[in-house]
Every structure is written in structure tokens, then in C-alpha cells.
Amino acid sequence: MKKVALVAALMLAFTTIFASADSFKTVSIGADLSEQQKQKMLDVFGVSEEDALFVTVTNDEERSYLSGIAPEPMIGSKAISCSYVEPQGEGSGLQVMVKNLTWVTEDMIANSLATAGVKDAKVVAAAPFSVSGTAALTGIMVGFEKATGEKLDVDAKDAANREMVTTGELGEELGKDNAVKLMNEIKQEVIKNNLSSPDDIRTIIQKVADHYGVTLSEDQINQIIDVMQRISKLDIDINDISNQLKNMGDKLQTLIEESEETRNMLQQVLDMLSGLISKLKFW
């Protein structure tokens, strides 16, 4: 029995070693951070320089992804945003967290990564101080390519950046959560029904906007049409999108459950206080 246990342990060890050899934890660091700020990022990601593959992202690289897509002030002249990418097992989906990013949200990044073809990865996008986070997607995509040795489609990366920026701009008027829901539902309808013509996409946009009680300007509609036409040309399966975003839905469900649990606890406290007040009145 001891020999069997030893063989099983060795097989498990070898399996772990070979599985981890296919992919790496990767950290992308903004080129304009100080050494102290870089160390702060490593602390946030919970890694040391020996634990991960490191890549430096410059402002020129960010511009190559974002010029003509994001407003110039949001691109800036320095590379600040950083990211941590850890590939997970097949079917794990995307897990996204952000820190010190003021303009983009976890859901925005997750939706855009799914469009770009990033799959099954734990992702943390962060900065040492508050920044918009517009360039965070650049570092994540670079990190994913380095971590997996898999090149993402150029058109998919372009569509992903446009999707994130458009969602962010809509979020300034509609609220970030509403903008994410609007864009995600439109995208799902476009992919599911294989739509590509501007008129068909416009019809879907209007339908979804009406459903959420949202009024969009002509410029906003045209911007969404442009993004969706680019997405329609990609080889994306609606089931892949759903599978990659399942963790974000789980997170939302967890928040709902926690909120419900909090309400129940508060109700119990209120009931107890009400009982005490009744007793005091009786006395």
C-alpha cells in the first residue's frame, strides 16, 4: 500500500510540473513606474520577481492599441497600468479584479477580454494610484499572449478595445453597470443571430435600449454599430462568451445572496429591538 501511495504521489507531482510548464504567471508593468511603485504592484499581485514572467508595457505600445479609439487625455503620455495574468484550467472561465482603476470596471474588462479571445485566466488589473485604466486591457492581452504562447487575433484585440472604450463612454451617461448590460446584451444578440448589416444591428440596439428605458443619441448608436460590426466579423461562439463570463455572473449572484443575508440579519436585529421596546413600554 505504501508503494502504491508513493507512486500516486509521484504521478501527481509530475502532472503538476508538466501542467505548469505549459503556461506561466505573467505580470505586465507600466514602463513609467518607479522601482518603489513596481514593488507595490508586486505586493498587490502577491508575486515576486522569481514567481512570474515579467513584461514591460510602454506608452507607445498602449498607443498602438488605443490611438483613434480612446480620447487622447485617457491615453496620456505615460504607461502606468499593470496587470497579473494566471492561466487556469480549461473551462475555468475568466476571473477579473481591479484596483485603483476609476474609469473601467471588472465587468468591462471581462466582456472585452472575452471578445479578444482571452480564455480561462485569473486577471488582476491595477495601478499604484488612481488612473482611468483605459490602457489596462493592453497589458492584460500582452500578458496573456506571453503566458500562454498564444497570439490573439489582431482584429479581435481591436474590437475588444473599441468595445471597452465605447462601454466606458456610455457609462458616463447611463452609469457603468447599465452600460455594461446594454453592450453585453446587444453583443449577444448580434453574435447569436449572426447579424452584420448596420440596419439589423441598429434594430437590435433600439430594441435593447427600449427594454432598459435608455435613450441613445445618433452618435452613440453609430459608435455601437461600428463596434458590433467589427465583432460580427470575428469567429466567436455565443457559448464561449457565456462560459468565459460565468464567474462574473457567479460574483453577482454572490453579492445578491450576501445582500439578502445582510437584510435578513438587519431584520432580525430590528425585530429584537422592537421586542425590547415593547417590553420597556410594558414595564
Secondary structure, 3 states (H helix, E strand, C coil): CHHHHHHHHHHHHHHHHHHHHCCCCEEEEECCCCHHHHHHHHHHHCCCCCCCEEEEECHHHHHHHHCCCCCHHHHCCCCCCEEEEEECCCCCCEEEEEEEECCCCHHHHHHHHHHHCCCCEEEEEEEEEEECCCCHHHHHHHHHHHHHCCCCCHHHHHHHHHHHHHHHHHHHHHCHHHHHHHHHHHHHHHHHCCCCCHHHHHHHHHHHHHHCCCCCCHHHHHHHHHHHHHHHCCCCCHHHHHHHCHHHHHHHHHHHHHHHHHHHHHHHHHHHHHHHHHHHHHC
